Amino acid sequence: MIKTLVIACVLAFGAGPLRAQDGYPNRAVTLIYPYAAGGSGDIVARTFADLMGKRLGQSVIVENRSGGSGIIGTNLGAKAPADGYTVLLTTTQAILNNRFLFTRLPYEPTRDLSFITEVCAASFLLMTNRSVPAQNVKEMLDWARTDKVNFGSWGTGSSGHLAGAYLAKLKNLDFVHVAYKGEAPMAQDLASGQIQLAIGTLPVARPFIHSGKVRVLAVLGDRRLPSLPDIPTFAEAGLPQPELRPAGFYVLMVPSATPAPIKARLETVAREAVATEEFRARMATLGLTPVGNSGTQARENYDALYPLQRQLVEVSGAKLD
């Protein structure tokens, strides 16, 4: 009789947390995006949150918490209650580049956070002003060896800056780095000829590409963009170095102590949201590639990118503190 009562008590107490999780979610979920509203990343966050909310049966509310190169919002996501009601959509910059750009971060990505899925990947474009006498990467490299080149990025330590610095060292080129506070002013100066070369994204550069003021020479990534099918990757242009292939990514994460059943639920609905035609069509307009892999695969990709990003930061000499 006593043994039966003990077993019954153990089962009852052991089942309590699971019963609480069975009803998840029973209220709105907050999705922290660690950058300001209005950019292409914000569009990703809001499109994804809407589709994910429909599958969870609750609203998913985007909260923009910008500042500190993505550190402020990412730290809030990492330190949030581990109950599934606060999730984080963050980026390569915040959880990878910043590990090498800052001496110390208030969070350790692989300890404090768990990967749920890579939502989408961003491919970057190598672009020149139309006055540059180069129609392809080889011609650009030949031209760049003859003079100093003003090379723009959307900020010190950004993916564009790191790739440009690596390319300059690889080919012994004299690039003068011009760091902008955002991609829009960089693209405007590239179009006007204030800088001759830049690495940026399709959504911002698109109007200048269409007007003929900016020429795209190559894609930084593993595959061509469907919207620019004639533009080769760096590897296809004769630069197969792995440091010139990483794309940026948007990844959904939760505090690492979040219960496994909630993580599994979030992964399922997140991957379903990414797989929708609505999401894929919206990402195509932004020049982004939907991913929707498993949390395990997302972590494996992160681990593979880690040494490449460390190398890129070391080559650039960039520091943000």
Secondary structure, DSSP 4 states (H G I P E B T S, - for coil): -HHHHHHHHHHHHHHHHHHHHHT--SS-EEEEESS-TTSHHHHHHHHHHHHHHHHHTS-EEEEE---TTTHHHHHHHHHS-SSSSEEEEEEHIIIIIHHHHSS--SS-HHHHEEEEEEEEEE-EEEEEETTSS-SSHHHHHHHHTTS-EEEEESSTTSHHHHHHHHHHHHTT--EEEEE-SSHHHHHHHHHHTSSSEEEE-HHHHHHHHHTTSEEEEEEESSS--TTSTTSPBTTTTT---GGG-PPEEEEEEEETTS-HHHHHHHHHHHHHHHHSHHHHHHHHHHTEEE----HHHHHHHHHHHHHHHHHHHHHHT----
